[in-house]
Amino acid sequence: MDELDVLRKEIDDIDRELVFLFEKRMETVLKIGEYKSKRNMPVLDSSREEYVIDKSIKYLTDKTLENYLKDFLINLIEISKRLQKRK
């Protein structure tokens, strides 16, 4: 196996973990949506979204990735809100 194959295998393994974590996150998102629905709370919570993004950026060791992580999280939050609204 050459270096490219090894790196692609590593990406495949990471993607598998990401899918697992994505599903786990979406399950929790649905629970939050149910909680909010029962209490007539809006799906949108801008201050929480900002907190999640800021907190996550602090976990970065490579700060050159900050804008990419922010884009990723914004998309993830948008997907989460769409799922909550659907239910």
N, C-alpha and C positions, 0 to 999 in steps of 0.2 A: 504494500500500500504506500503510495507516495504522499508527500506532504499535503497536497491539495485534498486528497481523499480523507486523510486524518482530520484536517480542519473541517471538512464538510460533515464528517461523522460527529465532530464536536458540536457543530451547529444543529444537526439533527437531534442530538441529545438535549441541547438547550431548548430547542423548540418543543420537544416533548414535555419538558418541565414547565415551559411557559403555558402550554395548553392546559396542563393540569391546574396550574395556578389561576389561569383565566377562568376555568370552569368553577373553581372554588370561590373566586371573587364574585362571579356572576350569581352564584347561589346565595351568597351573603347580600349582594345588591338586592336580590328579590326579597329577602327577609326584611331588609331595611324599607323597601317599597311597601311591603305589607304593613309594617309598623306605621309608616307615614300615612298610608291610606286609612287605616283604622282611626287615626287621630286627626284626619283632615289636614295633614301637613303637606306643603308643596314639595314636589320632587327637587326643585332647584334650591340649593343652599350654597350661594356664592362664597360665603366666608369659609365654609367647610372645604370647598373645592380649592380655594387659595391655600388653605392650611395644608391640605394633602400634597399639593404641588411643592410648596415651600419645604415641607418636612422631608419629602422624598429627595429633593435636590440636595439636601444636607447629607444624605447617605452616600452621595457620589464621592468616589476617591479621585476620579478623573474629571475635573471641573470643565474640561473642554467639551464634555458631552452634555452640559447643562441644558442648552437649547434643544437638543435632540430628546432628552428625557422629558423636558417640559412639553414638547409636541406630543410625545408618546402618551403622557399622562392626560393631557387635554383630550386626546382622542379616546382614551380608555374611559374617562369620565363621561364623555358624550355618549359612548356606547352604553354605559351603565345607566344613564338617565333615560335613554331610549327604551332600554329593557324595563326599567321601572314604570315608565309611562304605558308600555304595552300591557303590563299586568294590571 
